[in-house]
Amino acid sequence: MMIHQFEYGDSVRVIRNVRNDGTYPGMEIGELLMRRGSVGTVIEIGTFLQDQIIYTVHFLDAGRIVGCREEELIGADEPWQPSRFESREKVRALRSFAIGGEVVAEAGSNGEVLKVMRDMPGGVHYHVIFGDRVLCVPEASLISLNPLPCGEEAQP
């Protein structure tokens, strides 16, 4: 039996953008359902493929009921630091990065965000893969390579 982190009625915050995977009716696959940072209430708890806990969350302000994986949620009262990027997003380095004096990623290098770390000293940082190197990079050192889909606005 899997133990779930949240209970019915708990207020939760989605920590990454949730897009339609084809299971939300009336919207295109890939269309934004809920923006990261949105708060909702757990109304149902279930599983998917017997190894993932799925919460049905009612986002009252948006008038949507959306299925969210446990790793996409935190408690609504937990500290929340908004981020400009999220996992799998393509980014470009604004400066060069070196290890032991050797440049391992040049300014202008393209990379991909592997993980968002919101609790780092100095603000949000990311694990970004540049070629075959994974680096911990501060948010201010990156720009997005992804154009914003129609109807979306850049996040601060």
DSSP file (Angstrom, degrees, kcal/mol; ACC not computed):
  #  RESIDUE AA STRUCTURE BP1 BP2  ACC     N-H-->O    O-->H-N    N-H-->O    O-->H-N    TCO  KAPPA ALPHA  PHI   PSI    X-CA   Y-CA   Z-CA
    1    1 A M              0   0    0      0, 0.0     2,-0.3     0, 0.0     0, 0.0   0.000 360.0 360.0 360.0 135.6    0.0    0.0    0.0
    2    2 A M        -     0   0    0     50,-0.1     2,-0.5     1,-0.0    50,-0.0  -0.685 360.0-136.5 -89.3 140.8    1.3    3.4   -0.9
    3    3 A I        -     0   0    0     -2,-0.3     2,-0.3    50,-0.0    50,-0.1  -0.850  18.3-145.0 -99.0 125.8    1.2    6.2    1.7
    4    4 A H        -     0   0    0     -2,-0.5    41,-0.0     1,-0.1     0, 0.0  -0.649   8.2-145.8 -94.8 150.1    0.0    9.5    0.5
    5    5 A Q  S    S+     0   0    0     -2,-0.3     2,-0.3     2,-0.0    -1,-0.1   0.801  80.4  50.1 -81.0 -32.7    1.4   12.9    1.7
    6    6 A F        -     0   0    0      4,-0.1     2,-0.2    69,-0.0    -2,-0.1  -0.734  69.2-147.2-113.1 158.4   -1.8   14.9    1.5
    7    7 A E    >   -     0   0    0     -2,-0.3     3,-2.0     1,-0.1    35,-0.3  -0.728  39.5 -73.6-116.8 165.4   -5.4   14.2    2.8
    8    8 A Y  T 3  S+     0   0    0      1,-0.3    35,-0.2    -2,-0.2     3,-0.1  -0.360 121.0  21.9 -54.7 134.3   -8.9   15.0    1.5
    9    9 A G  T 3  S+     0   0    0     33,-3.0    -1,-0.3     1,-0.3    34,-0.1   0.293  88.7 139.5  88.6 -10.2   -9.5   18.8    2.0
   10   10 A D    <   -     0   0    0     -3,-2.0    32,-2.6    32,-0.1     2,-0.5  -0.410  53.8-126.2 -67.4 141.8   -5.8   19.7    2.2
   11   11 A S  E     -A   41   0A   0     30,-0.2    65,-2.3    -3,-0.1    66,-0.3  -0.787  37.0-179.2 -86.3 129.8   -4.8   23.0    0.5
   12   12 A V  E     -AB  40  75A   0     28,-2.8    28,-2.6    -2,-0.5     2,-0.4  -0.895  22.6-141.1-131.1 158.4   -2.0   22.3   -1.9
   13   13 A R  E     -AB  39  74A   0     61,-3.2    61,-2.0    -2,-0.3     2,-0.4  -0.974  19.0-131.2-119.9 132.9    0.2   24.3   -4.4
   14   14 A V  E     - B   0  73A   0     24,-2.3    23,-4.0    -2,-0.4    59,-0.2  -0.717  15.8-162.7 -82.6 130.6    1.2   23.0   -7.8
   15   15 A I        +     0   0    0     57,-3.0     2,-0.3    -2,-0.4    58,-0.1   0.462  68.8  35.2-100.5  -2.2    5.0   23.6   -8.2
   16   16 A R  S    S-     0   0    0     56,-0.5    21,-0.1    19,-0.1    18,-0.1  -0.983  98.0 -84.4-143.1 156.9    5.3   23.2  -11.9
   17   17 A N        -     0   0    0     -2,-0.3     2,-0.5    19,-0.1    18,-0.2  -0.345  41.7-144.2 -59.0 136.2    3.1   24.1  -14.8
   18   18 A V  E     -E   34   0B   0     16,-2.9    15,-3.4    -4,-0.1    16,-1.7  -0.927  19.5-171.9-108.2 124.3    0.5   21.4  -15.5
   19   19 A R  E     -E   32   0B   0     -2,-0.5     2,-0.4    13,-0.3    13,-0.2  -0.779  34.5 -90.2-114.3 157.7   -0.4   20.8  -19.1
   20   20 A N        -     0   0    0     11,-2.6    10,-3.2     8,-0.3    11,-0.2  -0.514  30.5-170.7 -69.1 121.4   -3.1   18.6  -20.7
   21   21 A D        -     0   0    0     -2,-0.4    -1,-0.2     8,-0.2     8,-0.1   0.262  65.1 -83.4 -93.1  10.7   -1.7   15.1  -21.3
   22   22 A G  S    S+     0   0    0      6,-0.2     7,-0.1     2,-0.1    -2,-0.1   0.330 116.7  92.4 105.0  -5.5   -4.8   14.3  -23.3
   23   23 A T        +     0   0    0      2,-0.1    -3,-0.1     1,-0.0     6,-0.0   0.536  63.4  85.4 -98.1  -7.8   -7.0   13.4  -20.3
   24   24 A Y  S >  S-     0   0    0      3,-0.1     3,-1.0     4,-0.1    -2,-0.1  -0.850  80.5-130.7 -97.7 117.2   -8.5   16.8  -19.8
   25   25 A P  T 3  S+     0   0    0      0, 0.0     3,-0.1     0, 0.0    -2,-0.1  -0.304  81.0  21.3 -70.4 146.4  -11.6   17.2  -22.1
   26   26 A G  T 3  S+     0   0    0      1,-0.2     2,-0.3    -2,-0.0    -2,-0.0   0.489 104.1  90.1  83.6   3.6  -12.1   20.2  -24.3
   27   27 A M  S <  S-     0   0    0     -3,-1.0    -1,-0.2     4,-0.0    -3,-0.1  -0.959  78.0-106.1-132.5 151.8   -8.4   21.3  -24.4
   28   28 A E    >   -     0   0    0     -2,-0.3     3,-1.9     1,-0.1    -8,-0.3  -0.360  44.7 -92.7 -72.3 151.8   -5.6   20.5  -26.7
   29   29 A I  T 3  S+     0   0    0      1,-0.3    -8,-0.2    -8,-0.1    -1,-0.1  -0.457 115.7  22.7 -61.0 133.6   -2.7   18.2  -25.7
   30   30 A G  T 3  S+     0   0    0    -10,-3.2    -1,-0.3     1,-0.3     2,-0.1   0.264  89.6 137.6  90.1 -10.9    0.1   20.3  -24.2
   31   31 A E    <   -     0   0    0     -3,-1.9   -11,-2.6   -11,-0.2    -1,-0.3  -0.446  64.6-100.6 -70.8 141.5   -2.3   23.3  -23.4
   32   32 A L  E     +E   19   0B   0    -13,-0.2   -13,-0.3     1,-0.2     3,-0.1  -0.439  42.4 172.0 -66.0 124.2   -1.6   24.9  -20.0
   33   33 A L  E     +     0   0B   0    -15,-3.4     2,-0.4     1,-0.4   -14,-0.2   0.840  69.8   5.6 -95.6 -50.2   -4.1   23.7  -17.3
   34   34 A M  E    S-E   18   0B   0    -16,-1.7   -16,-2.9   -18,-0.1    -1,-0.4  -0.998  70.8-130.1-141.4 134.1   -2.7   25.3  -14.2
   35   35 A R    >   -     0   0    0     -2,-0.4     3,-2.0   -18,-0.2   -21,-0.2  -0.590  41.2 -93.9 -81.4 141.4    0.3   27.6  -13.8
   36   36 A R  T 3  S+     0   0    0     -2,-0.3   -21,-0.2     1,-0.3   -19,-0.1  -0.243 113.5  38.4 -53.5 139.7    2.9   26.7  -11.2
   37   37 A G  T 3  S+     0   0    0    -23,-4.0    -1,-0.3     1,-0.4   -22,-0.1   0.176  82.3 136.2 100.6 -15.5    2.1   28.4   -7.9
   38   38 A S    <   -     0   0    0     -3,-2.0   -24,-2.3   -24,-0.2     2,-0.4  -0.372  45.5-140.7 -67.5 144.3   -1.7   27.9   -8.2
   39   39 A V  E     +A   13   0A   0    -26,-0.2    22,-0.3    -3,-0.1     2,-0.2  -0.885  29.7 155.1-111.7 137.3   -3.4   26.7   -5.0
   40   40 A G  E     -A   12   0A   0    -28,-2.6   -28,-2.8    -2,-0.4     2,-0.4  -0.823  37.8-101.3-145.1-175.3   -6.3   24.2   -4.8
   41   41 A T  E     -AC  11  58A   0     17,-2.1    17,-3.0    -2,-0.2     2,-0.4  -0.952  30.1-119.2-120.3 133.4   -8.0   21.7   -2.6
   42   42 A V  E     + C   0  57A   0    -32,-2.6   -33,-3.0    -2,-0.4    15,-0.2  -0.560  37.2 165.9 -69.3 123.8   -7.5   17.9   -2.7
   43   43 A I  E     +     0   0A   0     13,-3.3     2,-0.3    -2,-0.4    14,-0.2   0.506  63.6  15.5-116.9 -10.2  -10.9   16.3   -3.4
   44   44 A E  E     - C   0  56A   0     12,-1.2    12,-2.7   -37,-0.1     2,-0.4  -0.978  58.3-152.6-160.1 150.6   -9.8   12.7   -4.3
   45   45 A I  E     + C   0  55A   0     -2,-0.3     2,-0.2    10,-0.2    10,-0.2  -0.996  30.6 143.0-129.6 130.3   -6.8   10.5   -3.9
   46   46 A G  E     - C   0  54A   0      8,-3.0     8,-2.7    -2,-0.4     2,-0.3  -0.782  36.9-110.7-146.8-169.7   -5.9    7.6   -6.3
   47   47 A T  E     - C   0  53A   0      6,-0.3     2,-0.4    -2,-0.2     6,-0.2  -0.906  10.4-149.3-131.2 160.6   -3.1    5.8   -8.0
   48   48 A F  E >> S- C   0  52A   0      4,-2.2     3,-1.7    -2,-0.3     4,-1.3  -0.999  84.2 -11.0-130.3 128.2   -1.9    5.4  -11.6
   49   49 A L  T 34 S-     0   0    0     -2,-0.4    -1,-0.1     1,-0.3     0, 0.0   0.755 112.1 -83.3  52.9  27.5   -0.1    2.2  -12.7
   50   50 A Q  T 34 S+     0   0    0      2,-0.2    -1,-0.3     1,-0.1     3,-0.1   0.539 126.4  70.0  58.9  10.2    0.0    1.1   -9.1
   51   51 A D  T <4 S+     0   0    0     -3,-1.7     2,-0.4     1,-0.2    -2,-0.2   0.392  84.4  64.8-135.2   4.2    3.2    3.2   -8.4
   52   52 A Q  E  <  -C   48   0A   0     -4,-1.3    -4,-2.2   -50,-0.0     2,-0.5  -0.995  68.9-137.8-130.3 132.5    2.1    6.8   -8.6
   53   53 A I  E     -C   47   0A   0     -2,-0.4    17,-1.5    -6,-0.2     2,-0.5  -0.752  21.7-164.3 -85.0 130.3   -0.2    8.7   -6.2
   54   54 A I  E     -CD  46  69A   0     -8,-2.7    -8,-3.0    -2,-0.5     2,-0.5  -0.971   2.7-158.7-119.0 128.5   -2.5   11.0   -8.1
   55   55 A Y  E     -CD  45  68A   0     13,-3.1    13,-2.9    -2,-0.5     2,-0.7  -0.893  13.3-140.5-105.0 132.8   -4.5   13.7   -6.4
   56   56 A T  E     -CD  44  67A   0    -12,-2.7   -13,-3.3    -2,-0.5   -12,-1.2  -0.854  29.3-167.4 -88.5 118.0   -7.6   15.2   -7.9
   57   57 A V  E     -CD  42  66A   0      9,-3.0     9,-2.7    -2,-0.7     2,-0.7  -0.922  16.7-146.6-117.1 130.0   -7.3   18.9   -7.0
   58   58 A H  E     -CD  41  65A   0    -17,-3.0   -17,-2.1    -2,-0.5     2,-1.1  -0.849   6.8-163.1 -95.4 113.8  -10.0   21.5   -7.3
   59   59 A F  E >>> - D   0  64A   0      5,-3.2     5,-1.8    -2,-0.7     4,-1.2  -0.784   9.5-174.1 -95.5  90.7   -8.5   24.9   -8.3
   60   60 A L  T 345S+     0   0    0     -2,-1.1     3,-0.5     1,-0.2    -1,-0.2   0.875  77.2  54.9 -58.2 -45.4  -11.6   27.0   -7.3
   61   61 A D  T 345S+     0   0    0    -22,-0.3    -1,-0.2     1,-0.3   -21,-0.1   0.843 116.9  37.8 -60.2 -33.7  -10.2   30.3   -8.7
   62   62 A A  T <45S-     0   0    0     -3,-0.6    -1,-0.3     2,-0.2    -2,-0.2   0.565 105.6-127.8 -93.0 -10.4   -9.7   28.8  -12.1
   63   63 A G  T  <5 +     0   0    0     -4,-1.2     2,-0.4    -3,-0.5    -3,-0.2   0.859  65.9 128.1  66.7  34.5  -12.8   26.6  -12.0
   64   64 A R  E   < -D   59   0A   0     -5,-1.8    -5,-3.2     2,-0.0     2,-0.5  -0.942  51.0-155.0-126.9 146.1  -10.8   23.5  -12.9
   65   65 A I  E     +D   58   0A   0     -2,-0.4     2,-0.4    -7,-0.2    -7,-0.2  -0.988  29.6 177.2-116.0 119.9  -10.4   20.0  -11.4
   66   66 A V  E     -D   57   0A   0     -9,-2.7    -9,-3.0    -2,-0.5     2,-0.4  -0.952  31.1-124.7-131.7 140.3   -7.1   18.6  -12.4
   67   67 A G  E     -D   56   0A   0     -2,-0.4     2,-0.4   -11,-0.2   -11,-0.2  -0.725  34.1-174.7 -82.2 130.7   -5.2   15.4  -11.6
   68   68 A C  E     -D   55   0A   0    -13,-2.9   -13,-3.1    -2,-0.4     2,-0.1  -0.982  23.2-124.9-130.1 138.8   -1.7   16.1  -10.1
   69   69 A R  E >   -D   54   0A   0     -2,-0.4     3,-2.0   -15,-0.2     4,-0.3  -0.481  31.5-113.0 -75.1 152.8    1.1   13.7   -9.3
   70   70 A E  G >  S+     0   0    0    -17,-1.5     3,-1.8     1,-0.3    -1,-0.1   0.865 115.8  58.1 -56.3 -39.1    2.4   13.9   -5.7
   71   71 A E  G 3  S+     0   0    0      1,-0.3    -1,-0.3   -18,-0.2   -56,-0.0   0.586  99.0  61.1 -71.7  -6.7    5.8   15.3   -6.8
   72   72 A E  G <  S+     0   0    0     -3,-2.0   -57,-3.0   -58,-0.1   -56,-0.5   0.458 100.5  69.8 -91.6  -2.7    4.0   18.2   -8.4
   73   73 A L  E <   +B   14   0A   0     -3,-1.8     2,-0.3    -4,-0.3   -59,-0.2  -0.862  48.5 176.1-123.3 149.6    2.5   19.4   -5.1
   74   74 A I  E     -B   13   0A   0    -61,-2.0   -61,-3.2    -2,-0.3     2,-0.1  -0.917  49.5 -80.8-133.1 164.5    3.5   21.0   -1.8
   75   75 A G  E >   -B   12   0A   0     -2,-0.3     3,-1.5   -63,-0.2   -63,-0.3  -0.387  40.1-121.9 -62.1 143.8    1.3   22.1    1.0
   76   76 A A  T 3  S+     0   0    0    -65,-2.3   -64,-0.2     1,-0.3    -1,-0.1   0.788 111.8  49.8 -61.6 -27.6   -0.2   25.5    0.4
   77   77 A D  T 3  S+     0   0    0    -66,-0.3    -1,-0.3     2,-0.1     3,-0.1   0.517  86.5 107.4 -90.6  -3.4    1.4   27.0    3.6
   78   78 A E  S <  S-     0   0    0     -3,-1.5    -4,-0.1     1,-0.1     0, 0.0  -0.404  89.3 -85.0 -69.3 150.8    4.9   25.7    2.7
   79   79 A P        -     0   0    0      0, 0.0     2,-0.4     0, 0.0    -1,-0.1  -0.299  49.4-162.6 -56.8 137.7    7.4   28.3    1.6
   80   80 A W        -     0   0    0     -3,-0.1   -65,-0.0    -4,-0.1    -4,-0.0  -0.988  14.7-174.7-130.8 124.1    7.1   29.0   -2.1
   81   81 A Q        -     0   0    0     -2,-0.4   -44,-0.0    42,-0.0    38,-0.0  -0.955  26.5-132.9-115.7 109.0    9.7   30.7   -4.2
   82   82 A P        -     0   0    0      0, 0.0     2,-0.3     0, 0.0    42,-0.2  -0.246  22.6-155.2 -59.2 149.7    8.5   31.3   -7.8
   83   83 A S        -     0   0    0      1,-0.1   -47,-0.1     2,-0.0    72,-0.0  -0.922  21.3-141.4-127.2 153.9   10.9   30.3  -10.6
   84   84 A R  S    S+     0   0    0     -2,-0.3     2,-0.3    72,-0.2    71,-0.2   0.775  87.6  35.4 -80.8 -27.6   11.3   31.5  -14.2
   85   85 A F        -     0   0    0      4,-0.0     2,-0.3    59,-0.0     3,-0.0  -0.769  65.0-162.4-124.2 166.2   12.1   28.0  -15.5
   86   86 A E    >   -     0   0    0     -2,-0.3     3,-1.9     1,-0.1    27,-0.3  -0.905  43.3 -55.8-141.4 172.3   11.0   24.4  -14.8
   87   87 A S  T 3  S+     0   0    0     -2,-0.3    27,-0.2     1,-0.3     3,-0.1  -0.123 120.1  16.8 -51.5 141.9   12.3   20.9  -15.5
   88   88 A R  T 3  S+     0   0    0     25,-3.2     2,-0.3     1,-0.3    -1,-0.3   0.408  90.1 137.6  74.3   1.9   12.9   20.0  -19.1
   89   89 A E    <   -     0   0    0     -3,-1.9    24,-2.6    24,-0.2     2,-0.4  -0.592  54.9-124.6 -79.7 139.5   12.9   23.7  -20.2
   90   90 A K  E     +F  112   0C   0     -2,-0.3    55,-2.7    22,-0.2    56,-0.7  -0.680  37.6 174.6 -84.5 133.4   15.6   24.7  -22.7
   91   91 A V  E     -FG 111 144C   0     20,-2.4    20,-3.0    -2,-0.4     2,-0.4  -0.864  25.2-136.1-135.6 166.5   17.8   27.6  -21.5
   92   92 A R  E     -FG 110 143C   0     51,-2.5    51,-1.9    -2,-0.3     2,-0.3  -0.987  26.3-117.7-126.7 137.9   20.9   29.5  -22.6
   93   93 A A  E     - G   0 142C   0     16,-2.6    15,-2.8    -2,-0.4    49,-0.2  -0.563  14.1-161.4 -73.9 131.2   23.8   30.5  -20.4
   94   94 A L  S    S+     0   0    0     47,-2.9     2,-0.3    -2,-0.3    -1,-0.1   0.605  78.0  20.9 -86.2 -13.5   24.3   34.3  -20.1
   95   95 A R  S    S-     0   0    0     46,-0.5    13,-0.2    11,-0.1     2,-0.2  -0.932  90.4 -92.2-145.2 167.7   27.9   33.8  -18.8
   96   96 A S        -     0   0    0     -2,-0.3     2,-0.4    11,-0.1    10,-0.2  -0.522  33.6-147.4 -81.2 151.9   30.6   31.1  -18.9
   97   97 A F  E     -J  105   0D   0      8,-2.9     7,-2.9    -2,-0.2     8,-1.7  -0.974  14.7-171.0-123.4 136.7   30.9   28.6  -16.0
   98   98 A A  E     -J  103   0D   0     -2,-0.4     2,-0.4     5,-0.3     5,-0.3  -0.921  15.8-156.8-128.3 151.4   34.2   27.1  -14.8
   99   99 A I  E >  S-J  102   0D   0      3,-2.5     3,-1.9    -2,-0.3    -2,-0.0  -0.995  86.8 -11.1-124.8 123.0   35.3   24.4  -12.5
  100  100 A G  T 3  S-     0   0    0     -2,-0.4    -1,-0.1     1,-0.3     3,-0.1   0.832 131.4 -54.1  57.4  33.7   38.8   24.6  -11.0
  101  101 A G  T 3  S+     0   0    0      1,-0.2     2,-0.5     0, 0.0    -1,-0.3   0.314 114.5 116.0  85.8  -9.1   39.6   27.4  -13.5
  102  102 A E  E <   -J   99   0D   0     -3,-1.9    -3,-2.5     2,-0.0     2,-0.4  -0.841  68.8-125.7 -98.1 124.0   38.6   25.4  -16.5
  103  103 A V  E     +J   98   0D   0     -2,-0.5    -5,-0.3    -5,-0.3     3,-0.1  -0.525  33.0 171.8 -68.4 123.1   35.6   26.7  -18.5
  104  104 A V  E    S+     0   0D   0     -7,-2.9     2,-0.3    -2,-0.4    -6,-0.2   0.552  71.1  27.2-110.1 -13.9   33.1   23.8  -18.8
  105  105 A A  E    S-J   97   0D   0     -8,-1.7    -8,-2.9    26,-0.1    -1,-0.3  -0.887  78.1-143.3-149.5 118.0   30.2   25.8  -20.4
  106  106 A E    >   -     0   0    0     -2,-0.3     3,-2.1   -10,-0.2   -13,-0.2  -0.380  35.3 -89.9 -75.7 154.0   30.7   28.9  -22.5
  107  107 A A  T 3  S+     0   0    0      1,-0.3   -13,-0.2   -13,-0.1   -11,-0.1  -0.437 119.3  33.5 -56.6 136.8   28.4   31.9  -22.4
  108  108 A G  T 3  S+     0   0    0    -15,-2.8    -1,-0.3     1,-0.3   -14,-0.1   0.320  85.7 142.0  93.2  -7.6   25.8   31.3  -25.0
  109  109 A S    <   -     0   0    0     -3,-2.1   -16,-2.6   -14,-0.2     2,-0.3  -0.419  48.5-129.0 -67.6 141.2   25.8   27.5  -24.5
  110  110 A N  E     +F   92   0C   0    -18,-0.2    21,-0.4    -2,-0.1     2,-0.3  -0.717  36.2 163.9 -90.8 142.6   22.4   25.8  -24.7
  111  111 A G  E     -F   91   0C   0    -20,-3.0   -20,-2.4    -2,-0.3     2,-0.4  -0.845  31.6-119.9-144.6-179.0   21.3   23.6  -21.8
  112  112 A E  E     -FH  90 129C   0     17,-1.5    17,-2.5    -2,-0.3     2,-0.3  -0.998  26.2-120.2-133.1 132.6   18.3   21.9  -20.3
  113  113 A V  E     + H   0 128C   0    -24,-2.6   -25,-3.2    -2,-0.4    15,-0.2  -0.545  29.9 174.5 -71.1 126.8   16.9   22.3  -16.8
  114  114 A L  E     +     0   0C   0     13,-3.8     2,-0.3     1,-0.4    14,-0.2   0.748  66.0   7.1 -99.5 -34.4   16.9   19.0  -14.9
  115  115 A K  E     - H   0 127C   0     12,-1.3    12,-2.2   -29,-0.1     2,-0.5  -0.997  60.2-137.8-153.3 143.8   15.8   20.3  -11.5
  116  116 A V  E     - H   0 126C   0     -2,-0.3     2,-0.6    10,-0.2    10,-0.2  -0.895  15.7-166.6-102.1 130.7   14.6   23.4   -9.8
  117  117 A M  E >   + H   0 125C   0      8,-2.9     8,-2.4    -2,-0.5     3,-0.5  -0.923  12.5 172.2-120.9 104.9   16.0   24.3   -6.4
  118  118 A R  T 3  S+     0   0    0     -2,-0.6    -1,-0.1     6,-0.2     5,-0.1   0.562  70.3  61.6 -88.9 -10.2   14.0   27.0   -4.6
  119  119 A D  T 3  S+     0   0    0      6,-0.1    -1,-0.2     2,-0.1     5,-0.1   0.075  72.4 123.1-109.2  25.0   15.7   26.8   -1.2
  120  120 A M  S X  S-     0   0    0     -3,-0.5     3,-1.7     3,-0.4     2,-0.1  -0.574  72.6 -99.1 -83.9 146.9   19.3   27.8   -2.2
  121  121 A P  T 3  S+     0   0    0      0, 0.0    -1,-0.1     0, 0.0    -2,-0.1  -0.439 112.6  28.8 -59.8 136.0   21.1   30.7   -0.6
  122  122 A G  T 3  S-     0   0    0     -2,-0.1     2,-0.2    -3,-0.0    -3,-0.0   0.516 125.3 -78.2  88.7   4.9   20.8   33.6   -3.0
  123  123 A G  S <  S+     0   0    0     -3,-1.7    -3,-0.4    -5,-0.1     2,-0.1  -0.585  86.1   0.0 106.3-166.4   17.5   32.5   -4.6
  124  124 A V        +     0   0    0     -2,-0.2    15,-2.2   -42,-0.2     2,-0.3  -0.373  59.9 179.3 -67.8 134.3   16.4   30.0   -7.1
  125  125 A H  E     -HI 117 138C   0     -8,-2.4    -8,-2.9    13,-0.2     2,-0.3  -0.848  11.3-148.0-127.5 166.2   19.1   27.8   -8.7
  126  126 A Y  E     -HI 116 137C   0     11,-2.3    11,-3.1    -2,-0.3     2,-0.7  -0.983  18.7-128.9-136.2 145.3   18.8   25.0  -11.3
  127  127 A H  E     -HI 115 136C   0    -12,-2.2   -13,-3.8    -2,-0.3   -12,-1.3  -0.889  42.1-177.2 -86.2 118.0   20.6   21.8  -12.2
  128  128 A V  E     -HI 113 135C   0      7,-2.8     7,-2.9    -2,-0.7     2,-0.6  -0.961  22.5-139.8-122.9 134.9   21.3   22.4  -15.9
  129  129 A I  E     -HI 112 134C   0    -17,-2.5   -17,-1.5    -2,-0.4     2,-0.6  -0.854  17.9-178.0 -96.9 122.1   22.9   19.9  -18.3
  130  130 A F  E >   - I   0 133C   0      3,-3.1     3,-2.3    -2,-0.6     2,-0.5  -0.966  68.8 -48.6-114.8 109.6   25.3   21.6  -20.8
  131  131 A G  T 3  S-     0   0    0     -2,-0.6   -26,-0.1   -21,-0.4    -2,-0.0  -0.506 125.1 -22.0  63.6-115.8   26.6   18.9  -23.1
  132  132 A D  T 3  S+     0   0    0     -2,-0.5     2,-0.4    -3,-0.1    -1,-0.3   0.249 121.2  92.2-109.5  12.1   27.7   16.1  -20.7
  133  133 A R  E <   -I  130   0C   0     -3,-2.3    -3,-3.1   -29,-0.1     2,-0.6  -0.905  58.8-153.9-111.4 133.7   28.1   18.4  -17.6
  134  134 A V  E     -I  129   0C   0     -2,-0.4     2,-0.3    -5,-0.2    -5,-0.2  -0.924  22.8-177.6-102.5 124.5   25.5   19.1  -15.0
  135  135 A L  E     -I  128   0C   0     -7,-2.9    -7,-2.8    -2,-0.6     2,-0.7  -0.886  31.7-124.0-122.4 151.3   26.0   22.4  -13.3
  136  136 A C  E     -I  127   0C   0     -2,-0.3    -9,-0.2    -9,-0.2    -2,-0.0  -0.868  41.1-175.8 -92.1 115.6   24.2   24.2  -10.5
  137  137 A V  E     -I  126   0C   0    -11,-3.1   -11,-2.3    -2,-0.7     2,-0.1  -0.943  24.7-123.6-123.7 131.4   23.3   27.6  -12.0
  138  138 A P  E >   -I  125   0C   0      0, 0.0     3,-2.0     0, 0.0   -13,-0.2  -0.418  28.9-117.1 -69.2 148.8   21.7   30.7  -10.5
  139  139 A E  G >  S+     0   0    0    -15,-2.2     3,-1.8     1,-0.3   -14,-0.1   0.845 111.1  62.3 -54.8 -39.6   18.5   31.9  -12.2
  140  140 A A  G 3  S+     0   0    0      1,-0.3    -1,-0.3   -16,-0.2   -15,-0.1   0.626  95.6  62.8 -66.0 -11.8   20.0   35.2  -13.2
  141  141 A S  G <  S+     0   0    0     -3,-2.0   -47,-2.9   -47,-0.1   -46,-0.5   0.289  98.1  68.6 -95.8  10.3   22.6   33.4  -15.3
  142  142 A L  E <   -G   93   0C   0     -3,-1.8     2,-0.3   -49,-0.2   -49,-0.2  -0.940  53.6-168.4-131.4 150.5   20.0   31.9  -17.7
  143  143 A I  E     -G   92   0C   0    -51,-1.9   -51,-2.5    -2,-0.3     2,-0.2  -0.939  34.3-103.0-127.8 158.0   17.5   32.9  -20.4
  144  144 A S  E     -G   91   0C   0     -2,-0.3   -53,-0.3   -53,-0.2   -59,-0.0  -0.512  19.3-169.4 -81.2 144.3   14.8   30.8  -21.9
  145  145 A L        +     0   0    0    -55,-2.7   -54,-0.2    -2,-0.2    -1,-0.1   0.464  64.9  95.3-102.0  -8.1   15.1   29.3  -25.4
  146  146 A N  S    S-     0   0    0    -56,-0.7     2,-0.2     1,-0.0    -2,-0.1  -0.718  73.0-134.9 -88.3 125.3   11.4   28.3  -25.4
  147  147 A P        -     0   0    0      0, 0.0    -2,-0.1     0, 0.0    -1,-0.0  -0.514  33.1-105.2 -69.7 147.7    8.9   30.6  -27.0
  148  148 A L        -     0   0    0     -2,-0.2     3,-0.1     4,-0.1     6,-0.1  -0.585  34.4-118.4 -75.7 131.4    5.8   31.2  -24.9
  149  149 A P    >   -     0   0    0      0, 0.0     3,-2.1     0, 0.0    -1,-0.1  -0.263  49.4 -72.1 -62.0 157.8    2.8   29.3  -26.2
  150  150 A C  T 3  S+     0   0    0      1,-0.3     3,-0.1     3,-0.0     0, 0.0  -0.205 120.7  19.1 -50.8 133.6   -0.2   31.5  -27.2
  151  151 A G  T 3  S+     0   0    0      1,-0.3     2,-0.3    -3,-0.1    -1,-0.3   0.360  97.6 115.3  87.7  -5.9   -2.0   33.0  -24.2
  152  152 A E    <   -     0   0    0     -3,-2.1     2,-0.3    -4,-0.0    -1,-0.3  -0.749  50.0-152.1-100.2 148.2    0.9   32.6  -21.8
  153  153 A E        -     0   0    0     -2,-0.3     2,-0.1    -3,-0.1    -3,-0.0  -0.858  28.5 -97.9-113.7 150.6    2.8   35.4  -20.1
  154  154 A A        -     0   0    0     -2,-0.3   -70,-0.0     1,-0.1    -1,-0.0  -0.379  38.0-131.0 -63.5 142.6    6.4   35.5  -18.9
  155  155 A Q              0   0    0    -71,-0.2    -1,-0.1     1,-0.1     0, 0.0  -0.753 360.0 360.0 -95.8 143.4    6.7   34.9  -15.2
  156  156 A P              0   0    0      0, 0.0   -72,-0.2     0, 0.0    -1,-0.1   0.521 360.0 360.0 -66.8 360.0    8.9   37.2  -13.1
